[in-house]
Amino acid sequence: MEIDKKIIKKLIDVLEDLKKSTKGIDIETKTEDSTEETVDDSRLIKSPIIGTAYLAPEPGAKCFVEIGKKIKKGDTVMIVEAMKTMNHVPSTLDGVVKKISVKDGQPVEFGQTLIILE
């Protein structure tokens, strides 16, 4: 891929002009307080292994869990594939699914939050 030097030069010139035009002007930067919702660690279901997360037993099938669904300890919440082995991930506690933190087919790490329960 070739880079057009004329376009790069023009971009640099425009940025320099912009820099000069804002010199001496006090620019207000709005910083929002990013208070992220804190989640109780005891209400999380985490990945027991590294692999690829699947929300359903097979493509096109109904998902194991959905937001708002009541689950019990030991229920399969998803599958994590590692080295061509499908590992069922059981719920570690009872509760109602508040958030599913991974997408179908997404790679997951050991200890990564998969599901948040209410």
C-alpha positions, 0 to 999 in steps of 0.5 A: 500500500502506497501512502500519498505524501501530498495528503499527509503534508496537507493533514499536517498543515491543517493540524498546524493551522488548527493548533495556531488558531487555538493558541491563547484560547482556554478550551474547557474540557469536560471530565465526567465522573465515571463512577462505574457500577461496582459489582459484588464479586460473590455474584459473579460467575467466572470462567474456569479455563481459557478458551472460546465461550459459547452461549448455546449447545450448538449453532442456532440452538436456544441459549443456556441462559438469558437476562432475567432467567432464574438459575440454580447452582450447578445449572450449565450457563455456557460452554467453554471450548479448550483444545477441541474439548467442550467444557460445560460451565456450571453456575456457582450459585443461585440467582437471576441473570443480570448481565451476560458479559461475553458474546457467543464465540468470544475468547475468554481468559481464566477468571474472566467474568462471564455472568453477573447475577442479581 
